[in-house]
Amino acid sequence: MSHISDLIAVDIEKYLKQHEKKSLLRFITCGSVDDGKSTVIGRLLYESKMLFEDQLAAIENDSKKWGTQGGDIDFALLVDGLAAEREQGITIDVAYRFFSTDKRKFIVADTPGHEQYTRNMITGASTADVAVILIDARKGVLTQTRRHSFLVSLIGIRKVVLAINKLDLVDYSEKVFRQIEEEYREFAKQIGLTDITPIPLSALKGDNMLEASAKTPWYHGPTLMGFLETCEIDETRLQGLPFRMPVQWVNRPNLDFRGFCGVVTSGMVKPGDKIRAQPSGRESKVARIVTVNGDLPLAVAGQSVCITLEDEIDISRGDVISATDSPAEVADQFEASLVWMHDEPMMPGRSYLLKIGSQTVTASITEPKYKVNVNTMEHLAAKKLDLNEIGVVNLALDRPIAFDAYTDNRDTGGFILINRLTNNTVGAGMLHFALRRSHNIHMQHVDVDKAARAQAKGQRPGVLWFTGLSGAGKSTIANLVEKKLHAMGRHTYLLDGDNIRHGLNKDLGFTEADRVENIRRVSEVARLMVDAGLIVLTAFISPFRSERAMARGLLSPGEFVEIHVDTPLSVAEDRDVKGLYKKARRGEIANFTGISSPYEAPESPELRIDTTLLNSEQAADAVISKLKELGLI
């Protein structure tokens, strides 16, 4: 099955030990549709003899059924395993394959070329040391070639193989090869790719794959396999960087042992070294480096270890253990590159989960600075990012984190964004640097806190968040509830949607982005009022679940009461007190909730009020009853 080695038959244990000590290279193949990525990988697997006999028989049968080579072996079918991939002749998902030679082990990711699946390419590139960028010699450099190359540079892959494939279809022309090489190098300069090795290929015929081809006598560089077997692996560079280990698990099996487990992402560490726990900044020294096979005198980048310290300091999952003399930075606001990976666009102000290393925090994009045209590298103004768009944005987190610039360390500088409600990954990004205001602005300690203010008012503070369609009766019910609370001696304040838009939010319209920002500002104001010890009532359509979840997340448990004023669209439209529905139906009002913009009803509110069954007075009484049940009053 594998490459031929005499040791397999003579001394299997020695062979396995040799195999274990081989270096591992991770690489990706990328480029435009039909450039031959899957064929290249299939050929490497075939030539390295990493196929069982039954796999060979299966691929021969599949080639007759699905292949495009007239009955000959179609190497692409070795990695295009999905039925949809075989039917369409394209790669959809990332396919990972392992193979080895006498010199090295390899994990290759075959990434999709179609623009629709660009997001999948990010997944495959995130751990790769080398990118093999395929170009069809007949077509030259295409838009998707540029997009993938730009992503390769963003992801931080430093070594690129420019595999100019299908050279057999242009009569192995050196002129064609040199023209494509020159065009690509000119583009690569603009995105910072300098370590480029161009190789003329015919993956289908095997030219310059494992052995130099007699059909390209004008080429004197390495074969593809020759390059992959000898190029430097990024681990060497990582070991020379400052020590970093994100904590994945605090190991406390008994009172006598407390260790911090994780993967050393850069540098090296040994007992006696001074370390700093971040973001707290507490310092200690390494006592032991513990593994399943015993203590180690030294741990280097890539190793999974458990570190014990000489002092009892507070370190939790998500913290980063760094070298004291060269620690990571700590900040909560950043400039970052962002690749958007979801059909639903990125909205400034919307709250997302940001996962970096083993830590997950809440984040929002305060403003997109620009997006990038991958063809011209032009910076374009942007208020949002759509699927597969790449931009530079400012990020704000809910707490400081330890980080390095992505160009220095992928593990402590790369992150993903996650939708808070669906848990879908929606974006991938790379931190550039901390914003200056992140270091200049600090929370000021105050002696009179929320508890003291609430105690002086004799009440529990909280937010009553009324949500529903326009005309549902939110403002009317909220006003009645406030009157009843006021009569009970409670200290309240009502934030009404229309009133807020006359002042604080007068600069905002009704686009989806402006609606997000509208609720973000209101949520922050409500949080401040809760901190003042008040019971705050908000009456806003607030159509999106994400923003309502964000508002809830700003408060302590039990302080947010979501009240869905549930009125059917037909009933709300019949009321139409302000005449807005009529204008929306005539097309005079754009982005009107329920007509031309969606309303996402709460899935599990604390209280649902059906206004077809209750009048305003009864609804207000229902709210008061619920507040008593929850212990808020």
Secondary structure per residue as TSV (DSSP state, phi and psi in degrees):
chain	resnum	aa	ss	phi	psi
A	1	M	-	360.0	-42.9
A	2	S	-	-94.4	-179.2
A	3	H	S	-58.9	150.3
A	4	I	-	-75.2	129.8
A	5	S	-	-141.5	130.5
A	6	D	H	-63.1	-27.1
A	7	L	H	-66.0	-25.4
A	8	I	H	-58.9	-40.9
A	9	A	H	-85.1	-28.9
A	10	V	H	-91.8	-49.7
A	11	D	-	-145.1	87.5
A	12	I	H	-64.9	-35.4
A	13	E	H	-65.5	-40.8
A	14	K	H	-65.0	-39.0
A	15	Y	H	-62.4	-45.2
A	16	L	H	-63.5	-38.4
A	17	K	H	-65.9	-40.8
A	18	Q	H	-61.7	-42.5
A	19	H	H	-64.3	-38.8
A	20	E	H	-64.9	-34.0
A	21	K	H	-88.6	-3.1
A	22	K	S	-66.3	147.3
A	23	S	E	-72.8	153.9
A	24	L	E	-114.1	123.5
A	25	L	E	-108.9	126.7
A	26	R	E	-102.3	129.5
A	27	F	E	-142.4	161.3
A	28	I	E	-122.0	155.6
A	29	T	E	-112.1	134.1
A	30	C	E	-149.0	172.6
A	31	G	E	141.8	-166.9
A	32	S	S	-83.2	173.7
A	33	V	T	-62.5	137.6
A	34	D	T	68.0	20.9
A	35	D	S	-80.8	-11.8
A	36	G	S	103.8	23.1
A	37	K	H	-61.9	-50.5
A	38	S	H	-65.0	-33.8
A	39	T	H	-66.0	-39.7
A	40	V	H	-60.2	-47.4
A	41	I	H	-67.3	-42.5
A	42	G	H	-58.6	-41.2
A	43	R	H	-64.7	-41.5
A	44	L	H	-63.2	-41.4
A	45	L	H	-63.8	-42.3
A	46	Y	H	-66.5	-46.7
A	47	E	H	-72.1	-29.2
A	48	S	T	-84.2	4.4
A	49	K	T	57.3	42.8
A	50	M	-	-97.9	29.5
A	51	L	-	-123.7	137.3
A	52	F	-	-75.8	162.9
A	53	E	H	-61.7	-38.0
A	54	D	H	-69.6	-28.9
A	55	Q	H	-68.3	-40.2
A	56	L	H	-63.0	-42.1
A	57	A	H	-64.3	-40.4
A	58	A	H	-65.5	-41.2
A	59	I	H	-69.4	-31.6
A	60	E	H	-66.6	-42.0
A	61	N	H	-66.5	-43.3
A	62	D	H	-63.9	-34.2
A	63	S	H	-63.4	-35.1
A	64	K	H	-70.5	-33.3
A	65	K	H	-85.3	-47.1
A	66	W	H	-110.3	-15.0
A	67	G	-	-66.9	165.8
A	68	T	S	-119.6	16.1
A	69	Q	S	-114.9	25.4
A	70	G	T	63.1	36.6
A	71	G	T	100.5	-22.6
A	72	D	S	-71.6	166.1
A	73	I	-	-63.3	127.8
A	74	D	-	-99.3	99.7
A	75	F	G	-63.3	-24.5
A	76	A	G	-61.7	-28.1
A	77	L	G	-69.2	-13.4
A	78	L	G	-68.5	-25.3
A	79	V	T	-117.3	-22.4
A	80	D	-	-83.9	86.2
A	81	G	-	-92.7	-22.3
A	82	L	S	-73.1	144.6
A	83	A	H	-58.4	-41.7
A	84	A	H	-63.6	-32.9
A	85	E	H	-68.2	-41.4
A	86	R	H	-71.6	-36.6
A	87	E	H	-67.0	-40.1
A	88	Q	H	-93.9	-15.6
A	89	G	T	73.0	28.2
A	90	I	S	-132.4	160.1
A	91	T	-	-91.0	131.3
A	92	I	-	-107.9	-53.5
A	93	D	S	-101.2	165.3
A	94	V	-	-75.2	127.9
A	95	A	E	-111.4	124.4
A	96	Y	E	-102.5	136.3
A	97	R	E	-136.0	145.1
A	98	F	E	-109.4	140.2
A	99	F	E	-153.7	170.1
A	100	S	E	-148.8	160.2
A	101	T	-	-128.4	-177.0
A	102	D	S	-64.2	-22.1
A	103	K	S	-98.9	-27.2
A	104	R	E	-161.1	156.6
A	105	K	E	-101.4	152.5
A	106	F	E	-136.5	143.2
A	107	I	E	-123.6	120.0
A	108	V	E	-114.1	138.7
A	109	A	E	-111.5	118.5
A	110	D	E	-89.8	111.4
A	111	T	-	-103.2	151.8
A	112	P	-	-66.1	146.5
A	113	G	-	-96.9	-22.0
A	114	H	S	-68.9	139.0
A	115	E	G	-56.8	-36.2
A	116	Q	G	-59.3	-27.7
A	117	Y	G	-109.4	24.4
A	118	T	H	-56.8	-36.6
A	119	R	H	-57.7	-33.7
A	120	N	H	-68.4	-28.2
A	121	M	H	-64.0	-35.5
A	122	I	H	-59.5	-39.8
A	123	T	H	-59.5	-47.6
A	124	G	H	-68.9	-31.0
A	125	A	H	-80.8	-18.7
A	126	S	T	-63.6	-24.5
A	127	T	T	-116.8	7.8
A	128	A	-	-84.8	148.5
A	129	D	S	-95.0	-28.5
A	130	V	E	-134.8	143.0
A	131	A	E	-114.2	125.4
A	132	V	E	-98.8	105.4
A	133	I	E	-96.5	113.9
A	134	L	E	-85.6	139.2
A	135	I	E	-133.3	128.9
A	136	D	E	-72.5	120.7
A	137	A	T	-58.8	-25.0
A	138	R	T	-78.5	-24.8
A	139	K	T	-106.5	-25.6
A	140	G	-	75.5	-159.6
A	141	V	S	-76.1	121.6
A	142	L	-	-111.4	173.6
A	143	T	H	-57.7	-44.1
A	144	Q	H	-69.4	-29.2
A	145	T	H	-61.0	-44.3
A	146	R	H	-66.9	-42.9
A	147	R	H	-61.7	-47.8
A	148	H	H	-64.7	-38.3
A	149	S	H	-64.7	-40.7
A	150	F	H	-63.7	-41.7
A	151	L	H	-64.6	-38.5
A	152	V	H	-58.7	-43.2
A	153	S	H	-68.5	-37.9
A	154	L	H	-65.4	-42.6
A	155	I	H	-66.3	-21.7
A	156	G	T	97.4	15.8
A	157	I	-	-74.3	124.5
A	158	R	-	-96.1	-24.5
A	159	K	E	-108.5	128.3
A	160	V	E	-125.7	130.1
A	161	V	E	-99.3	117.8
A	162	L	E	-88.6	94.1
A	163	A	E	-91.6	98.8
A	164	I	E	-85.2	101.0
A	165	N	E	-97.2	170.2
A	166	K	-	60.7	34.9
A	167	L	G	-66.2	-21.6
A	168	D	G	-64.5	-23.7
A	169	L	G	-84.4	-4.5
A	170	V	G	-123.8	29.2
A	171	D	T	58.2	34.6
A	172	Y	T	53.5	42.0
A	173	S	-	-73.4	120.6
A	174	E	H	-65.8	-35.3
A	175	K	H	-61.3	-45.0
A	176	V	H	-62.0	-44.6
A	177	F	H	-59.0	-47.7
A	178	R	H	-67.5	-36.4
A	179	Q	H	-64.5	-43.9
A	180	I	H	-66.9	-41.9
A	181	E	H	-59.1	-45.5
A	182	E	H	-63.9	-43.4
A	183	E	H	-63.6	-42.2
A	184	Y	H	-68.5	-42.6
A	185	R	H	-61.0	-37.2
A	186	E	H	-62.4	-42.2
A	187	F	H	-69.6	-41.2
A	188	A	H	-61.5	-32.4
A	189	K	H	-59.3	-36.5
A	190	Q	H	-68.7	-24.2
A	191	I	H	-111.7	7.9
A	192	G	T	83.7	15.8
A	193	L	-	-90.7	116.6
A	194	T	-	-120.2	-27.7
A	195	D	E	-90.0	83.5
A	196	I	E	-118.5	130.0
A	197	T	E	-117.8	103.4
A	198	P	E	-80.5	135.1
A	199	I	E	-134.3	126.2
A	200	P	E	-79.3	128.5
A	201	L	-	-131.3	155.1
A	202	S	B	-134.5	94.6
A	203	A	T	-61.5	-35.8
A	204	L	T	-66.0	-41.1
A	205	K	T	-89.9	-15.8
A	206	G	T	91.4	8.0
A	207	D	B	-68.4	125.5
A	208	N	T	60.6	22.3
A	209	M	T	-83.0	-60.4
A	210	L	S	-112.1	-28.2
A	211	E	S	-131.6	151.3
A	212	A	-	-62.6	136.6
A	213	S	-	-90.7	136.4
A	214	A	T	-69.5	-15.3
A	215	K	T	-83.8	-5.7
A	216	T	-	-126.6	63.9
A	217	P	T	-64.1	-19.5
A	218	W	T	-78.9	-7.4
A	219	Y	-	-103.7	131.0
A	220	H	-	-125.3	15.4
A	221	G	S	-89.5	-170.7
A	222	P	-	-75.4	158.3
A	223	T	-	-75.6	169.5
A	224	L	H	-62.9	-47.1
A	225	M	H	-65.7	-36.9
A	226	G	H	-61.0	-41.0
A	227	F	H	-66.3	-46.1
A	228	L	H	-64.2	-31.3
A	229	E	H	-76.9	-21.6
A	230	T	H	-117.7	-11.9
A	231	C	S	-69.7	152.4
A	232	E	-	-71.6	138.8
A	233	I	-	-91.6	147.5
A	234	D	H	-64.3	-20.1
A	235	E	H	-57.9	-35.3
A	236	T	H	-61.4	-44.1
A	237	R	H	-66.5	-41.0
A	238	L	H	-62.8	-35.1
A	239	Q	H	-68.1	-20.3
A	240	G	T	-87.7	-4.2
A	241	L	S	-87.4	166.5
A	242	P	-	-59.8	150.4
A	243	F	-	-67.2	131.4
A	244	R	E	-141.3	136.6
A	245	M	E	-145.9	102.5
A	246	P	E	-65.8	133.8
A	247	V	-	-81.2	120.6
A	248	Q	-	-95.9	-27.0
A	249	W	E	-159.0	135.1
A	250	V	E	-94.5	113.5
A	251	N	E	-91.5	110.0
A	252	R	E	-131.8	73.0
A	253	P	E	-70.6	-26.3
A	254	N	E	-156.0	179.4
A	255	L	T	-69.3	-16.5
A	256	D	T	-96.5	-2.4
A	257	F	E	-136.6	130.9
A	258	R	E	-142.1	108.3
A	259	G	E	-122.8	160.7
A	260	F	E	-120.4	115.9
A	261	C	E	-101.7	144.9
A	262	G	E	174.6	-178.5
A	263	V	E	-100.7	130.4
A	264	V	-	-70.0	110.6
A	265	T	-	-86.4	-21.6
A	266	S	B	-160.5	157.4
A	267	G	S	73.5	-159.5
A	268	M	E	-148.5	160.2
A	269	V	E	-146.7	148.4
A	270	K	-	-142.4	159.2
A	271	P	T	-54.0	138.6
A	272	G	T	97.3	-16.6
A	273	D	-	-69.4	141.7
A	274	K	E	-79.7	135.8
A	275	I	E	-130.4	161.7
A	276	R	E	-128.0	129.4
A	277	A	E	-86.0	128.7
A	278	Q	E	-125.3	142.2
A	279	P	T	-89.1	-1.1
A	280	S	T	-64.9	-34.0
A	281	G	-	89.1	0.0
A	282	R	-	-69.1	145.6
A	283	E	E	-120.6	154.8
A	284	S	E	-161.9	-168.4
A	285	K	E	-125.8	151.2
A	286	V	E	-73.5	126.8
A	287	A	E	-91.8	-50.5
A	288	R	E	-141.8	156.5
A	289	I	E	-118.6	105.4
A	290	V	E	-101.7	135.4
A	291	T	-	-135.1	172.6
A	292	V	T	-59.9	-33.3
A	293	N	T	-94.5	14.8
A	294	G	-	111.8	173.9
A	295	D	-	-71.1	148.7
A	296	L	-	-110.4	146.0
A	297	P	S	-80.2	-15.5
A	298	L	-	-159.8	139.2
A	299	A	E	-123.1	138.9
A	300	V	E	-125.2	170.5
A	301	A	T	-52.4	132.6
A	302	G	T	101.6	-14.6
A	303	Q	-	-90.1	143.0
A	304	S	E	-96.5	122.3
A	305	V	E	-140.9	171.3
A	306	C	E	-123.4	120.8
A	307	I	E	-105.3	132.7
A	308	T	E	-108.9	153.0
A	309	L	E	-117.4	159.8
A	310	E	S	-74.1	-25.8
A	311	D	S	-116.2	153.8
A	312	E	-	-85.4	95.2
A	313	I	-	-118.9	154.8
A	314	D	-	-80.3	111.7
A	315	I	-	-132.4	134.5
A	316	S	-	-123.8	167.7
A	317	R	T	-55.7	134.9
A	318	G	T	99.9	-22.9
A	319	D	-	-70.0	161.1
A	320	V	E	-117.7	129.6
A	321	I	E	-94.7	121.1
A	322	S	E	-124.3	164.1
A	323	A	E	-69.1	135.7
A	324	T	T	-62.9	-37.9
A	325	D	T	-80.5	-10.9
A	326	S	S	-148.7	66.5
A	327	P	-	-74.6	165.0
A	328	A	-	-70.1	163.8
A	329	E	E	-81.1	161.1
A	330	V	E	-130.0	127.6
A	331	A	E	-161.6	170.2
A	332	D	E	-128.3	5.1
A	333	Q	E	-139.0	136.9
A	334	F	E	-143.7	159.2
A	335	E	E	-97.9	138.6
A	336	A	E	-148.8	152.3
A	337	S	E	-85.8	143.1
A	338	L	E	-137.5	129.9
A	339	V	E	-105.8	119.0
A	340	W	E	-86.8	131.7
A	341	M	-	-123.9	19.6
A	342	H	S	-133.7	152.0
A	343	D	S	-64.5	-34.6
A	344	E	S	-77.7	125.3
A	345	P	-	-66.7	158.7
A	346	M	B	-75.0	131.9
A	347	M	-	-118.2	126.1
A	348	P	T	-59.6	140.2
A	349	G	T	89.0	-21.0
A	350	R	-	-70.7	143.3
A	351	S	E	-89.7	129.8
A	352	Y	E	-127.0	164.9
A	353	L	E	-91.9	134.3
A	354	L	E	-113.6	123.9
A	355	K	E	-110.0	120.6
A	356	I	E	-132.0	119.7
A	357	G	T	62.7	-126.9
A	358	S	T	-102.2	10.8
A	359	Q	E	-109.2	141.4
A	360	T	E	-123.0	126.0
A	361	V	E	-131.0	169.0
A	362	T	E	-90.3	136.3
A	363	A	E	-139.5	154.0
A	364	S	E	-139.2	151.4
A	365	I	E	-91.2	110.5
A	366	T	E	-72.5	-36.3
A	367	E	E	-165.8	134.9
A	368	P	E	-76.8	130.3
A	369	K	E	-82.4	-42.4
A	370	Y	E	-171.8	164.2
A	371	K	E	-115.1	163.7
A	372	V	E	-111.5	128.8
A	373	N	-	-81.0	111.3
A	374	V	T	-69.6	-16.6
A	375	N	T	-80.2	-42.7
A	376	T	T	-107.7	-9.5
A	377	M	-	63.7	16.6
A	378	E	-	-72.0	141.6
A	379	H	E	-91.2	121.1
A	380	L	E	-112.4	141.4
A	381	A	-	-61.7	143.6
A	382	A	-	-151.5	138.3
A	383	K	S	-103.2	-11.6
A	384	K	S	-155.9	171.5
A	385	L	B	-124.2	132.1
A	386	D	-	-97.8	176.1
A	387	L	T	-50.4	130.1
A	388	N	T	72.1	2.2
A	389	E	-	-80.9	150.4
A	390	I	E	-120.3	130.3
A	391	G	E	-144.5	173.2
A	392	V	E	-114.1	128.8
A	393	V	E	-134.7	164.7
A	394	N	E	-100.6	135.1
A	395	L	E	-116.0	140.9
A	396	A	E	-124.6	130.2
A	397	L	E	-107.3	163.1
A	398	D	E	-84.8	-4.1
A	399	R	E	-159.6	158.1
A	400	P	E	-69.8	147.6
A	401	I	E	-131.3	158.3
A	402	A	E	-86.8	137.0
A	403	F	E	-154.9	164.3
A	404	D	-	-126.1	155.7
A	405	A	-	-58.6	139.5
A	406	Y	T	-58.2	-34.0
A	407	T	T	-63.7	-22.5
A	408	D	T	-92.4	-37.5
A	409	N	-	-152.6	111.4
A	410	R	H	-61.9	-39.5
A	411	D	H	-69.4	-35.0
A	412	T	H	-102.5	6.5
A	413	G	H	-125.9	-6.7
A	414	G	E	-102.9	146.5
A	415	F	E	-146.4	165.9
A	416	I	E	-125.3	153.0
A	417	L	E	-106.5	138.6
A	418	I	E	-126.1	134.8
A	419	N	-	-65.4	126.9
A	420	R	T	-64.6	-28.8
A	421	L	T	-91.6	-39.9
A	422	T	T	-99.7	-15.1
A	423	N	-	66.2	15.5
A	424	N	-	-75.8	139.2
A	425	T	E	-74.9	122.7
A	426	V	E	-112.0	-16.0
A	427	G	E	-159.3	157.8
A	428	A	E	-131.4	138.8
A	429	G	E	-144.3	171.0
A	430	M	E	-134.3	123.0
A	431	L	E	-73.5	133.8
A	432	H	E	-93.7	-60.2
A	433	F	E	-162.0	163.7
A	434	A	E	-78.7	139.7
A	435	L	-	-70.4	146.5
A	436	R	H	-58.5	-38.1
A	437	R	H	-66.0	-19.3
A	438	S	H	-64.3	-32.2
A	439	H	H	-91.1	-24.9
A	440	N	H	-88.1	-22.3
A	441	I	-	-108.7	125.3
A	442	H	-	-131.2	151.0
A	443	M	-	-66.9	127.8
A	444	Q	-	-86.8	128.8
A	445	H	-	-72.0	136.3
A	446	V	-	-125.4	146.1
A	447	D	S	-82.1	-31.9
A	448	V	S	-93.3	108.7
A	449	D	-	-103.8	-174.9
A	450	K	H	-58.6	-42.7
A	451	A	H	-61.9	-40.9
A	452	A	H	-67.0	-40.6
A	453	R	H	-67.6	-41.7
A	454	A	H	-64.9	-39.2
A	455	Q	H	-64.0	-39.6
A	456	A	H	-63.1	-29.1
A	457	K	H	-92.1	-6.8
A	458	G	T	64.4	41.1
A	459	Q	S	-154.6	164.9
A	460	R	-	-93.3	128.0
A	461	P	-	-78.3	159.4
A	462	G	E	177.8	176.2
A	463	V	E	-119.7	127.9
A	464	L	E	-100.4	106.5
A	465	W	E	-100.5	100.6
A	466	F	E	-85.3	124.8
A	467	T	E	-133.1	147.6
A	468	G	-	165.3	175.2
A	469	L	-	-64.2	160.9
A	470	S	T	-61.0	131.1
A	471	G	T	85.8	4.0
A	472	A	S	-71.0	-25.9
A	473	G	S	110.7	16.6
A	474	K	H	-59.2	-53.5
A	475	S	H	-63.0	-41.0
A	476	T	H	-62.1	-47.9
A	477	I	H	-67.7	-43.7
A	478	A	H	-61.1	-39.1
A	479	N	H	-64.0	-42.2
A	480	L	H	-66.6	-39.7
A	481	V	H	-62.9	-43.0
A	482	E	H	-62.1	-40.9
A	483	K	H	-60.2	-42.2
A	484	K	H	-67.3	-40.6
A	485	L	H	-65.1	-40.8
A	486	H	H	-62.9	-39.9
A	487	A	H	-65.3	-25.1
A	488	M	T	-86.6	1.0
A	489	G	T	85.7	15.3
A	490	R	-	-84.9	149.1
A	491	H	-	-95.1	117.7
A	492	T	E	-131.7	168.4
A	493	Y	E	-153.4	135.6
A	494	L	E	-104.4	119.7
A	495	L	E	-99.4	111.0
A	496	D	E	-105.8	141.4
A	497	G	H	-54.3	-49.8
A	498	D	H	-65.7	-40.9
A	499	N	H	-64.2	-41.5
A	500	I	H	-63.1	-36.0
A	501	R	T	-73.7	-8.0
A	502	H	T	-85.7	-12.4
A	503	G	T	-133.5	-90.3
A	504	L	T	-52.2	-41.4
A	505	N	T	-113.3	29.8
A	506	K	T	-67.4	-18.0
A	507	D	T	-85.3	-3.3
A	508	L	-	-101.7	143.3
A	509	G	-	-96.5	-147.0
A	510	F	S	-124.9	19.9
A	511	T	S	-68.5	166.3
A	512	E	H	-59.0	-41.7
A	513	A	H	-64.0	-41.0
A	514	D	H	-69.5	-34.8
A	515	R	H	-64.1	-40.4
A	516	V	H	-60.7	-46.3
A	517	E	H	-66.6	-36.3
A	518	N	H	-57.4	-49.1
A	519	I	H	-72.1	-32.6
A	520	R	H	-61.4	-45.7
A	521	R	H	-64.9	-43.7
A	522	V	H	-62.0	-40.2
A	523	S	H	-62.0	-41.9
A	524	E	H	-66.4	-40.4
A	525	V	H	-64.2	-43.6
A	526	A	H	-61.4	-39.7
A	527	R	H	-62.4	-42.2
A	528	L	H	-63.0	-39.4
A	529	M	H	-69.2	-35.4
A	530	V	H	-64.7	-39.3
A	531	D	H	-62.5	-27.1
A	532	A	T	-80.3	-2.4
A	533	G	T	92.1	12.2
A	534	L	-	-90.5	158.3
A	535	I	E	-95.1	116.0
A	536	V	E	-104.6	132.1
A	537	L	E	-111.2	129.1
A	538	T	E	-120.7	131.1
A	539	A	E	-120.9	92.1
A	540	F	-	-135.3	147.4
A	541	I	-	-56.7	-44.5
A	542	S	-	37.4	71.4
A	543	P	-	-73.5	-16.9
A	544	F	-	-106.9	133.4
A	545	R	H	-61.0	-35.3
A	546	S	H	-58.5	-43.9
A	547	E	H	-72.8	-35.4
A	548	R	H	-66.8	-36.4
A	549	A	H	-66.2	-38.1
A	550	M	H	-62.4	-44.6
A	551	A	H	-60.8	-42.9
A	552	R	H	-61.7	-40.8
A	553	G	H	-66.2	-18.8
A	554	L	T	-76.1	-16.7
A	555	L	S	-109.7	164.5
A	556	S	-	-75.2	157.3
A	557	P	T	-54.8	135.8
A	558	G	T	88.9	-6.3
A	559	E	S	-94.9	-9.8
A	560	F	E	-114.4	120.6
A	561	V	E	-118.6	109.1
A	562	E	E	-87.7	125.0
A	563	I	E	-120.6	110.9
A	564	H	E	-89.7	109.1
A	565	V	E	-82.9	92.6
A	566	D	E	-89.5	100.1
A	567	T	-	-122.9	125.6
A	568	P	-	-56.5	148.1
A	569	L	H	-56.1	-40.6
A	570	S	H	-62.9	-38.5
A	571	V	H	-69.9	-45.8
A	572	A	H	-60.9	-38.5
A	573	E	H	-70.7	-34.6
A	574	D	H	-65.0	-37.1
A	575	R	H	-67.4	-57.6
A	576	D	-	37.5	52.0
A	577	V	T	-55.9	-37.5
A	578	K	T	-94.6	-3.0
A	579	G	S	72.7	18.2
A	580	L	H	-76.3	-37.4
A	581	Y	H	-62.8	-40.1
A	582	K	H	-61.7	-42.8
A	583	K	H	-64.2	-40.2
A	584	A	H	-65.1	-40.6
A	585	R	H	-64.4	-32.1
A	586	R	T	-82.1	-2.6
A	587	G	T	82.3	13.4
A	588	E	S	-83.5	-18.9
A	589	I	S	-122.4	119.9
A	590	A	S	-87.6	157.5
A	591	N	S	55.7	43.7
A	592	F	-	-91.3	123.9
A	593	T	B	-59.1	130.0
A	594	G	T	94.2	-21.9
A	595	I	T	-110.4	-63.1
A	596	S	T	-118.5	5.0
A	597	S	B	-141.6	141.5
A	598	P	-	-76.1	156.1
A	599	Y	-	-119.8	122.3
A	600	E	-	-98.2	101.7
A	601	A	-	-64.8	145.7
A	602	P	-	-58.9	141.9
A	603	E	S	-89.2	-32.6
A	604	S	S	-147.3	66.4
A	605	P	-	-69.8	160.0
A	606	E	S	-66.7	-30.6
A	607	L	E	-147.7	133.4
A	608	R	E	-115.8	126.5
A	609	I	E	-111.2	116.0
A	610	D	E	-90.8	105.0
A	611	T	T	-76.5	-3.0
A	612	T	T	-82.7	-13.1
A	613	L	T	-110.8	-26.5
A	614	L	-	-120.2	140.8
A	615	N	-	-84.6	178.3
A	616	S	H	-61.2	-43.1
A	617	E	H	-63.7	-43.4
A	618	Q	H	-66.0	-37.7
A	619	A	H	-63.6	-42.8
A	620	A	H	-62.6	-41.2
A	621	D	H	-63.3	-37.3
A	622	A	H	-63.6	-37.6
A	623	V	H	-65.5	-46.0
A	624	I	H	-59.7	-42.8
A	625	S	H	-60.4	-41.0
A	626	K	H	-66.2	-39.2
A	627	L	H	-64.7	-37.3
A	628	K	H	-66.9	-40.2
A	629	E	H	-62.6	-37.9
A	630	L	H	-80.9	-8.1
A	631	G	T	79.4	14.8
A	632	L	-	-77.4	-27.6
A	633	I	-	-131.3	360.0
